[in-house]
Amino acid sequence: MTKIKKAIKQLRKTIFYRTSHFWPDKMYLCITYWLLMGGKLDLSNPKGFNEKLNWLKLYDRNPLFVRLADKYEVKQFVADVIGKEYVVPNLGVWDRIEDIDFDSLPNQFVIKGTHDSSGATICRDKKSFDVQALAKKYEPIMNRNYFWMWREWPYKNIKPRVIADTFLDDHTAEGRSISLRDYKFWCFNGEPRYMYCTVKDKNIYENFYDGDFKPVDINHGFPRHKPEFEKPTDFEKIWKLAGTLAKASQTAFVRVDFFNVEGRIYFGEFTFYDWAGLKPFSTPEQDLELGKLIDLTKINPTRT
């Protein structure tokens, strides 16, 4: 019976998501919240962190957010606010993969969709890089609008394009190349409050810290990594930069990501709805406490 119930539940989810384009935004978010969070989404009086992020999807539709979510357009915004030295150098922007002149690119680079979410492709050696496989991968990506998945409004009106960025590499003391570690700053009403690091191994680990880099007991559904991470070089400077960008972003909540590569600081991205506002905390109380930090009173709701 348990297997039958699970099968029925999965079938309902499949039917729901495949017909998602036909659902009004508010109804879609309420159903998705119920499916993934196991409770009712209160949009008339949101209190929790996740509830408020879903409220913001519907009612805080600042046109600036489209520019900040666009992986090409955001570069100029960041350069204007904190300086171009914090922007990963761009190598080109094109409407299609087929338009890219790969001969003009360096041996190593990163390909991304301007409208994409976590779909970057890294070229570490151009001689062995499979351009045909890249084109096949990006064919569905270039025709996909990421708004429809979780109703994250800033994605809806981004023009799908392809960019190539400079490849950032980090090394150990022995010279061995390692994965970049990014630092994600939760900013509330223009002020950074917490930063977390994520490690993806066989499991995903997440460690939260405050402005003094003291460990904070926030559990967003992932275990804490042991030992604790070392304090990043120039942590205080990065914290300040995150705050400057958060203020300029005109958001009640935003996550601002940075990389620190061999002593150089680079902006990563803005994220307006961390985990789409659909990631439970370890306790409902933690969700409510963090929700108190998001002030919705200054927002003039955009009716949808």
Order of alpha helices (4+ residues) and beta strands (2+ residues): alpha-alpha-alpha-alpha-alpha-beta-beta-beta-alpha-alpha-beta-beta-beta-beta-beta-beta-beta-alpha-beta-beta-alpha
